[in-house]
Amino acid sequence: GASSSHEAILQRSIRSAFTGITQMETRSLYKLTQDDPQVHTGSYDSQIECLKDIISGLKSEIERHDRECNLTRQQETERMRKKENELWKATKDLDEVRQFLSTVKTEIDSMHRMIPAPEEAANVDKKNPRSSNDSDIRIGDEQGEMAKLRESVSLLEARMEGVLDEAAEFQTENNRLKDELGKARSENLSLEAKLRDEDLQLNSQLDDLIMKVNKNSEVLKLFSDHCKSDGSQVKALHGRIEALLAELQEIETRVDILYLTRVQRGGLQKRSDVLLNKVY
């Protein structure tokens, strides 16, 4: 669940970065060229830094994703190791149970061979009537021992049945652990394949993003250089305009002076004409 959530966040980050770059590519640059180039030079630099921050953030996300993938692999490997240890222990216990059962069976068979059948004991008494009295005591002792042996055999048989039931349970548990181990290995292989595909996909997307950012950085640098050049030309043109304004002001001043001079000359001419008329 955590891995899927992190993967979704990483995918959204990459899509957001691609969207921002696409908008930056398709944005109209006409208005930018109408304003002060120096202002937009800083804007271009800011956009380039923003793209670099996006790439750095995505690299950090991918590194974090790789760390989580490695942690998941380690956890799955540890889980499989524990399952294998449990399976090995169950198999070992089962082998010990089988060996014990074999030993018990051998002992029971040996005890059965040691106990004479009742028919055999009766036949012996009929064949040796003279020794019957002498052997009564011995037979009584032997019968007591045989009773104990029969009791021991019964206990061993009961124990053997219990061990057989326990062995059946061990066998069932062993089969269950084998099935779980097979499923765990299959899940681990599927997880590794999925993680490899995700790594390849993320690396491919990151490579595409880096190429796109580099391309946009080159375009922005060209526009920045162009705007800097335009700024220099604007400054030069501004200086020429100021020089022309100064020349124009100088010309206006000279025109004003000439106008005043003409006015003064016109007044003097009128006065001289009046004086001449008076003289004549």
BALOBA-1460 file (C-alpha; in Angstrom, 3 decimals):
// residues 280
<rec num="1" residu="g" x="0.000" y="0.000" z="0.000"/>
<rec num="2" residu="a" x="2.755" y="2.483" z="0.929"/>
<rec num="3" residu="s" x="4.717" y="1.604" z="-2.208"/>
<rec num="4" residu="s" x="1.640" y="2.152" z="-4.411"/>
<rec num="5" residu="s" x="0.920" y="5.509" z="-2.724"/>
<rec num="6" residu="h" x="4.522" y="6.640" z="-3.169"/>
<rec num="7" residu="e" x="4.477" y="5.506" z="-6.801"/>
<rec num="8" residu="a" x="1.288" y="7.558" z="-7.400"/>
<rec num="9" residu="i" x="2.905" y="10.660" z="-5.841"/>
<rec num="10" residu="l" x="6.007" y="10.196" z="-8.007"/>
<rec num="11" residu="q" x="3.899" y="9.789" z="-11.153"/>
<rec num="12" residu="r" x="1.956" y="12.982" z="-10.301"/>
<rec num="13" residu="s" x="5.223" y="14.872" z="-9.781"/>
<rec num="14" residu="i" x="6.522" y="13.795" z="-13.188"/>
<rec num="15" residu="r" x="3.231" y="14.651" z="-14.915"/>
<rec num="16" residu="s" x="3.205" y="18.052" z="-13.202"/>
<rec num="17" residu="a" x="6.762" y="18.729" z="-14.371"/>
<rec num="18" residu="f" x="5.901" y="17.760" z="-17.965"/>
<rec num="19" residu="t" x="2.797" y="19.981" z="-17.851"/>
<rec num="20" residu="g" x="4.803" y="22.962" z="-16.605"/>
<rec num="21" residu="i" x="7.433" y="22.534" z="-19.306"/>
<rec num="22" residu="t" x="4.811" y="22.126" z="-22.037"/>
<rec num="23" residu="q" x="3.071" y="25.305" z="-20.911"/>
<rec num="24" residu="m" x="6.402" y="27.076" z="-20.905"/>
<rec num="25" residu="e" x="7.052" y="25.920" z="-24.487"/>
<rec num="26" residu="t" x="3.617" y="26.927" z="-25.808"/>
<rec num="27" residu="r" x="3.432" y="30.281" z="-24.013"/>
<rec num="28" residu="s" x="3.440" y="33.267" z="-26.354"/>
<rec num="29" residu="l" x="6.670" y="35.249" z="-26.149"/>
<rec num="30" residu="y" x="5.328" y="38.230" z="-28.108"/>
<rec num="31" residu="k" x="4.400" y="40.205" z="-25.001"/>
<rec num="32" residu="l" x="7.761" y="39.491" z="-23.409"/>
<rec num="33" residu="t" x="9.557" y="41.185" z="-26.293"/>
<rec num="34" residu="q" x="7.452" y="44.346" z="-25.889"/>
<rec num="35" residu="d" x="8.572" y="45.089" z="-22.332"/>
<rec num="36" residu="d" x="11.885" y="45.807" z="-20.708"/>
<rec num="37" residu="p" x="14.325" y="43.032" z="-21.817"/>
<rec num="38" residu="q" x="16.309" y="43.288" z="-18.602"/>
<rec num="39" residu="v" x="13.247" y="42.328" z="-16.579"/>
<rec num="40" residu="h" x="12.604" y="39.222" z="-18.686"/>
<rec num="41" residu="t" x="16.254" y="38.199" z="-18.594"/>
<rec num="42" residu="g" x="15.821" y="37.696" z="-14.881"/>
<rec num="43" residu="s" x="12.547" y="35.879" z="-15.560"/>
<rec num="44" residu="y" x="14.309" y="33.443" z="-17.915"/>
<rec num="45" residu="d" x="17.011" y="32.780" z="-15.337"/>
<rec num="46" residu="s" x="14.320" y="32.198" z="-12.719"/>
<rec num="47" residu="q" x="12.527" y="29.722" z="-14.999"/>
<rec num="48" residu="i" x="15.753" y="27.835" z="-15.664"/>
<rec num="49" residu="e" x="16.438" y="27.605" z="-11.927"/>
<rec num="50" residu="c" x="12.852" y="26.426" z="-11.412"/>
<rec num="51" residu="l" x="13.351" y="23.653" z="-13.980"/>
<rec num="52" residu="k" x="16.597" y="22.636" z="-12.303"/>
<rec num="53" residu="d" x="14.762" y="22.457" z="-8.966"/>
<rec num="54" residu="i" x="12.065" y="20.270" z="-10.571"/>
<rec num="55" residu="i" x="14.703" y="17.854" z="-11.915"/>
<rec num="56" residu="s" x="16.472" y="17.779" z="-8.554"/>
<rec num="57" residu="g" x="13.180" y="17.043" z="-6.813"/>
<rec num="58" residu="l" x="12.353" y="14.251" z="-9.246"/>
<rec num="59" residu="k" x="15.803" y="12.721" z="-8.785"/>
<rec num="60" residu="s" x="15.249" y="12.775" z="-5.029"/>
<rec num="61" residu="e" x="11.846" y="11.122" z="-5.476"/>
<rec num="62" residu="i" x="13.345" y="8.395" z="-7.678"/>
<rec num="63" residu="e" x="16.182" y="7.806" z="-5.196"/>
<rec num="64" residu="r" x="13.613" y="7.511" z="-2.401"/>
<rec num="65" residu="h" x="11.585" y="5.129" z="-4.559"/>
<rec num="66" residu="d" x="14.713" y="3.015" z="-5.164"/>
<rec num="67" residu="r" x="15.419" y="2.907" z="-1.429"/>
<rec num="68" residu="e" x="11.873" y="1.737" z="-0.726"/>
<rec num="69" residu="c" x="12.165" y="-0.902" z="-3.468"/>
<rec num="70" residu="n" x="15.424" y="-2.169" z="-1.960"/>
<rec num="71" residu="l" x="13.814" y="-2.261" z="1.484"/>
<rec num="72" residu="t" x="10.883" y="-4.240" z="0.061"/>
<rec num="73" residu="r" x="13.303" y="-6.682" z="-1.578"/>
<rec num="74" residu="q" x="15.169" y="-7.114" z="1.720"/>
<rec num="75" residu="q" x="11.918" y="-7.714" z="3.600"/>
<rec num="76" residu="e" x="10.755" y="-10.276" z="1.045"/>
<rec num="77" residu="t" x="14.155" y="-11.998" z="1.130"/>
<rec num="78" residu="e" x="14.053" y="-12.141" z="4.937"/>
<rec num="79" residu="r" x="10.504" y="-13.496" z="4.856"/>
<rec num="80" residu="m" x="11.520" y="-16.207" z="2.390"/>
<rec num="81" residu="r" x="14.564" y="-17.060" z="4.528"/>
<rec num="82" residu="k" x="12.320" y="-17.511" z="7.580"/>
<rec num="83" residu="k" x="9.939" y="-19.698" z="5.575"/>
<rec num="84" residu="e" x="12.855" y="-21.817" z="4.363"/>
<rec num="85" residu="n" x="14.126" y="-22.169" z="7.947"/>
<rec num="86" residu="e" x="10.671" y="-23.242" z="9.108"/>
<rec num="87" residu="l" x="10.450" y="-25.730" z="6.261"/>
<rec num="88" residu="w" x="13.925" y="-27.086" z="7.037"/>
<rec num="89" residu="k" x="13.045" y="-27.435" z="10.726"/>
<rec num="90" residu="a" x="9.754" y="-29.181" z="9.923"/>
<rec num="91" residu="t" x="11.536" y="-31.531" z="7.525"/>
<rec num="92" residu="k" x="14.210" y="-32.257" z="10.140"/>
<rec num="93" residu="d" x="11.577" y="-32.936" z="12.805"/>
<rec num="94" residu="l" x="9.727" y="-35.192" z="10.392"/>
<rec num="95" residu="d" x="12.901" y="-37.160" z="9.687"/>
<rec num="96" residu="e" x="13.495" y="-37.538" z="13.419"/>
<rec num="97" residu="v" x="9.926" y="-38.739" z="13.893"/>
<rec num="98" residu="r" x="10.327" y="-41.263" z="11.103"/>
<rec num="99" residu="q" x="13.570" y="-42.531" z="12.634"/>
<rec num="100" residu="f" x="11.908" y="-42.804" z="16.050"/>
<rec num="101" residu="l" x="8.961" y="-44.683" z="14.550"/>
<rec num="102" residu="s" x="11.333" y="-47.112" z="12.907"/>
<rec num="103" residu="t" x="13.082" y="-47.700" z="16.242"/>
<rec num="104" residu="v" x="9.778" y="-48.184" z="18.080"/>
<rec num="105" residu="k" x="8.538" y="-50.604" z="15.431"/>
<rec num="106" residu="t" x="11.758" y="-52.606" z="15.735"/>
<rec num="107" residu="e" x="11.382" y="-52.768" z="19.522"/>
<rec num="108" residu="i" x="7.745" y="-53.854" z="19.257"/>
<rec num="109" residu="d" x="8.611" y="-56.573" z="16.769"/>
<rec num="110" residu="s" x="11.402" y="-57.750" z="19.067"/>
<rec num="111" residu="m" x="9.034" y="-57.863" z="22.028"/>
<rec num="112" residu="h" x="6.451" y="-59.800" z="20.047"/>
<rec num="113" residu="r" x="9.122" y="-62.349" z="19.155"/>
<rec num="114" residu="m" x="10.127" y="-62.668" z="22.810"/>
<rec num="115" residu="i" x="6.556" y="-63.444" z="23.984"/>
<rec num="116" residu="p" x="5.603" y="-67.133" z="23.351"/>
<rec num="117" residu="a" x="2.161" y="-67.875" z="22.095"/>
<rec num="118" residu="p" x="-0.239" y="-69.612" z="24.584"/>
<rec num="119" residu="e" x="-0.505" y="-72.671" z="22.312"/>
<rec num="120" residu="e" x="3.263" y="-73.121" z="22.355"/>
<rec num="121" residu="a" x="3.344" y="-72.981" z="26.182"/>
<rec num="122" residu="a" x="0.579" y="-75.639" z="26.436"/>
<rec num="123" residu="n" x="2.405" y="-77.940" z="24.032"/>
<rec num="124" residu="v" x="5.573" y="-77.662" z="26.078"/>
<rec num="125" residu="d" x="3.681" y="-78.665" z="29.253"/>
<rec num="126" residu="k" x="2.151" y="-81.720" z="27.555"/>
<rec num="127" residu="k" x="5.502" y="-82.916" z="26.225"/>
<rec num="128" residu="n" x="7.261" y="-82.555" z="29.619"/>
<rec num="129" residu="p" x="4.782" y="-83.551" z="32.370"/>
<rec num="130" residu="r" x="7.585" y="-84.324" z="34.849"/>
<rec num="131" residu="s" x="8.978" y="-80.849" z="34.665"/>
<rec num="132" residu="s" x="5.542" y="-79.324" z="34.966"/>
<rec num="133" residu="n" x="5.706" y="-78.915" z="38.708"/>
<rec num="134" residu="d" x="9.237" y="-77.559" z="38.596"/>
<rec num="135" residu="s" x="8.408" y="-75.058" z="35.968"/>
<rec num="136" residu="d" x="5.171" y="-73.764" z="37.499"/>
<rec num="137" residu="i" x="7.087" y="-71.182" z="39.491"/>
<rec num="138" residu="r" x="9.198" y="-70.268" z="36.488"/>
<rec num="139" residu="i" x="6.123" y="-70.034" z="34.278"/>
<rec num="140" residu="g" x="4.417" y="-67.807" z="36.817"/>
<rec num="141" residu="d" x="7.396" y="-65.496" z="36.805"/>
<rec num="142" residu="e" x="7.531" y="-65.567" z="33.041"/>
<rec num="143" residu="q" x="3.829" y="-64.855" z="32.817"/>
<rec num="144" residu="g" x="4.320" y="-61.835" z="35.058"/>
<rec num="145" residu="e" x="7.159" y="-60.644" z="32.867"/>
<rec num="146" residu="m" x="5.078" y="-61.311" z="29.756"/>
<rec num="147" residu="a" x="2.209" y="-59.312" z="31.237"/>
<rec num="148" residu="k" x="4.606" y="-56.452" z="31.833"/>
<rec num="149" residu="l" x="5.955" y="-56.845" z="28.306"/>
<rec num="150" residu="r" x="2.428" y="-56.858" z="26.888"/>
<rec num="151" residu="e" x="1.661" y="-53.720" z="28.866"/>
<rec num="152" residu="s" x="4.868" y="-52.117" z="27.601"/>
<rec num="153" residu="v" x="3.996" y="-53.175" z="24.059"/>
<rec num="154" residu="s" x="0.515" y="-51.697" z="24.427"/>
<rec num="155" residu="l" x="1.994" y="-48.441" z="25.722"/>
<rec num="156" residu="l" x="4.506" y="-48.379" z="22.888"/>
<rec num="157" residu="e" x="1.785" y="-49.089" z="20.354"/>
<rec num="158" residu="a" x="-0.338" y="-46.277" z="21.789"/>
<rec num="159" residu="r" x="2.690" y="-44.012" z="21.738"/>
<rec num="160" residu="m" x="3.432" y="-45.092" z="18.203"/>
<rec num="161" residu="e" x="-0.105" y="-44.212" z="17.137"/>
<rec num="162" residu="g" x="0.277" y="-40.790" z="18.741"/>
<rec num="163" residu="v" x="3.592" y="-40.306" z="17.004"/>
<rec num="164" residu="l" x="2.036" y="-41.385" z="13.702"/>
<rec num="165" residu="d" x="-0.719" y="-38.800" z="14.180"/>
<rec num="166" residu="e" x="1.915" y="-36.195" z="15.014"/>
<rec num="167" residu="a" x="3.902" y="-37.234" z="11.942"/>
<rec num="168" residu="a" x="0.790" y="-36.803" z="9.805"/>
<rec num="169" residu="e" x="0.356" y="-33.309" z="11.255"/>
<rec num="170" residu="f" x="4.022" y="-32.575" z="10.539"/>
<rec num="171" residu="q" x="3.549" y="-33.793" z="6.978"/>
<rec num="172" residu="t" x="0.493" y="-31.558" z="6.529"/>
<rec num="173" residu="e" x="2.376" y="-28.576" z="7.986"/>
<rec num="174" residu="n" x="5.356" y="-29.407" z="5.793"/>
<rec num="175" residu="n" x="3.170" y="-29.402" z="2.684"/>
<rec num="176" residu="r" x="1.572" y="-26.121" z="3.769"/>
<rec num="177" residu="l" x="4.966" y="-24.492" z="4.280"/>
<rec num="178" residu="k" x="6.113" y="-25.745" z="0.892"/>
<rec num="179" residu="d" x="3.033" y="-24.197" z="-0.728"/>
<rec num="180" residu="e" x="3.592" y="-20.894" z="1.114"/>
<rec num="181" residu="l" x="7.254" y="-20.887" z="0.133"/>
<rec num="182" residu="g" x="6.330" y="-21.489" z="-3.511"/>
<rec num="183" residu="k" x="3.781" y="-18.656" z="-3.381"/>
<rec num="184" residu="a" x="6.298" y="-16.351" z="-1.669"/>
<rec num="185" residu="r" x="8.906" y="-17.088" z="-4.338"/>
<rec num="186" residu="s" x="6.360" y="-16.468" z="-7.099"/>
<rec num="187" residu="e" x="5.255" y="-13.196" z="-5.452"/>
<rec num="188" residu="n" x="8.886" y="-12.156" z="-5.017"/>
<rec num="189" residu="l" x="9.618" y="-12.797" z="-8.696"/>
<rec num="190" residu="s" x="6.517" y="-10.827" z="-9.712"/>
<rec num="191" residu="l" x="7.485" y="-7.988" z="-7.369"/>
<rec num="192" residu="e" x="11.039" y="-7.860" z="-8.724"/>
<rec num="193" residu="a" x="9.724" y="-7.797" z="-12.309"/>
<rec num="194" residu="k" x="7.287" y="-5.015" z="-11.400"/>
<rec num="195" residu="l" x="10.005" y="-2.989" z="-9.661"/>
<rec num="196" residu="r" x="12.323" y="-3.415" z="-12.662"/>
<rec num="197" residu="d" x="9.580" y="-2.199" z="-15.008"/>
<rec num="198" residu="e" x="8.868" y="0.778" z="-12.733"/>
<rec num="199" residu="d" x="12.569" y="1.665" z="-12.562"/>
<rec num="200" residu="l" x="12.885" y="1.486" z="-16.360"/>
<rec num="201" residu="q" x="9.741" y="3.576" z="-16.834"/>
<rec num="202" residu="l" x="10.796" y="6.214" z="-14.304"/>
<rec num="203" residu="n" x="14.325" y="6.406" z="-15.712"/>
<rec num="204" residu="s" x="12.901" y="6.785" z="-19.234"/>
<rec num="205" residu="q" x="10.537" y="9.542" z="-18.091"/>
<rec num="206" residu="l" x="13.347" y="11.279" z="-16.240"/>
<rec num="207" residu="d" x="15.611" y="11.096" z="-19.318"/>
<rec num="208" residu="d" x="12.829" y="12.588" z="-21.461"/>
<rec num="209" residu="l" x="12.267" y="15.285" z="-18.873"/>
<rec num="210" residu="i" x="15.966" y="16.144" z="-18.701"/>
<rec num="211" residu="m" x="16.160" y="16.364" z="-22.512"/>
<rec num="212" residu="k" x="13.095" y="18.612" z="-22.551"/>
<rec num="213" residu="v" x="14.499" y="20.836" z="-19.821"/>
<rec num="214" residu="n" x="17.862" y="21.082" z="-21.591"/>
<rec num="215" residu="k" x="16.080" y="22.032" z="-24.806"/>
<rec num="216" residu="n" x="14.029" y="24.668" z="-23.005"/>
<rec num="217" residu="s" x="17.147" y="25.932" z="-21.260"/>
<rec num="218" residu="e" x="18.825" y="26.434" z="-24.637"/>
<rec num="219" residu="v" x="15.757" y="28.254" z="-25.986"/>
<rec num="220" residu="l" x="15.536" y="30.432" z="-22.892"/>
<rec num="221" residu="k" x="19.245" y="31.193" z="-23.106"/>
<rec num="222" residu="l" x="18.844" y="32.273" z="-26.734"/>
<rec num="223" residu="f" x="15.958" y="34.549" z="-25.785"/>
<rec num="224" residu="s" x="17.956" y="35.848" z="-22.846"/>
<rec num="225" residu="d" x="20.930" y="36.656" z="-25.095"/>
<rec num="226" residu="h" x="18.562" y="38.215" z="-27.629"/>
<rec num="227" residu="c" x="16.940" y="40.346" z="-24.948"/>
<rec num="228" residu="k" x="20.334" y="41.395" z="-23.599"/>
<rec num="229" residu="s" x="21.344" y="42.393" z="-27.143"/>
<rec num="230" residu="d" x="18.057" y="44.255" z="-27.572"/>
<rec num="231" residu="g" x="18.670" y="45.960" z="-24.247"/>
<rec num="232" residu="s" x="22.090" y="47.137" z="-25.409"/>
<rec num="233" residu="q" x="20.583" y="48.383" z="-28.675"/>
<rec num="234" residu="v" x="17.796" y="50.159" z="-26.779"/>
<rec num="235" residu="k" x="20.367" y="51.845" z="-24.544"/>
<rec num="236" residu="a" x="22.370" y="52.952" z="-27.588"/>
<rec num="237" residu="l" x="19.215" y="54.201" z="-29.307"/>
<rec num="238" residu="h" x="18.188" y="56.002" z="-26.133"/>
<rec num="239" residu="g" x="21.581" y="57.727" z="-26.058"/>
<rec num="240" residu="r" x="21.220" y="58.772" z="-29.700"/>
<rec num="241" residu="i" x="17.725" y="60.102" z="-29.011"/>
<rec num="242" residu="e" x="19.018" y="62.113" z="-26.061"/>
<rec num="243" residu="a" x="21.786" y="63.525" z="-28.279"/>
<rec num="244" residu="l" x="19.227" y="64.414" z="-30.958"/>
<rec num="245" residu="l" x="17.038" y="66.078" z="-28.329"/>
<rec num="246" residu="a" x="20.005" y="68.108" z="-27.158"/>
<rec num="247" residu="e" x="20.731" y="69.159" z="-30.768"/>
<rec num="248" residu="l" x="17.064" y="69.985" z="-31.265"/>
<rec num="249" residu="q" x="17.030" y="72.137" z="-28.147"/>
<rec num="250" residu="e" x="20.156" y="73.885" z="-29.380"/>
<rec num="251" residu="i" x="18.532" y="74.506" z="-32.768"/>
<rec num="252" residu="e" x="15.392" y="75.829" z="-31.078"/>
<rec num="253" residu="t" x="17.524" y="78.156" z="-29.002"/>
<rec num="254" residu="r" x="19.308" y="79.416" z="-32.103"/>
<rec num="255" residu="v" x="15.982" y="79.906" z="-33.883"/>
<rec num="256" residu="d" x="14.681" y="81.894" z="-30.944"/>
<rec num="257" residu="i" x="17.817" y="84.023" z="-31.000"/>
<rec num="258" residu="l" x="17.492" y="84.626" z="-34.756"/>
<rec num="259" residu="y" x="13.839" y="85.490" z="-34.334"/>
<rec num="260" residu="l" x="14.630" y="88.010" z="-31.619"/>
<rec num="261" residu="t" x="17.419" y="89.437" z="-33.734"/>
<rec num="262" residu="r" x="15.079" y="89.884" z="-36.690"/>
<rec num="263" residu="v" x="12.462" y="91.495" z="-34.486"/>
<rec num="264" residu="q" x="15.029" y="93.878" z="-33.136"/>
<rec num="265" residu="r" x="16.267" y="94.631" z="-36.646"/>
<rec num="266" residu="g" x="12.697" y="95.231" z="-37.790"/>
<rec num="267" residu="g" x="12.181" y="97.753" z="-34.985"/>
<rec num="268" residu="l" x="15.396" y="99.568" z="-35.819"/>
<rec num="269" residu="q" x="14.452" y="99.700" z="-39.501"/>
<rec num="270" residu="k" x="11.105" y="101.285" z="-38.666"/>
<rec num="271" residu="r" x="12.790" y="103.877" z="-36.459"/>
<rec num="272" residu="s" x="15.319" y="104.700" z="-39.131"/>
<rec num="273" residu="d" x="12.542" y="105.105" z="-41.694"/>
<rec num="274" residu="v" x="10.706" y="107.500" z="-39.392"/>
<rec num="275" residu="l" x="13.837" y="109.543" z="-38.845"/>
<rec num="276" residu="l" x="14.543" y="109.696" z="-42.559"/>
<rec num="277" residu="n" x="11.028" y="110.919" z="-43.259"/>
<rec num="278" residu="k" x="11.473" y="113.624" z="-40.699"/>
<rec num="279" residu="v" x="14.742" y="114.688" z="-42.245"/>
<rec num="280" residu="y" x="13.296" y="114.950" z="-45.742"/>
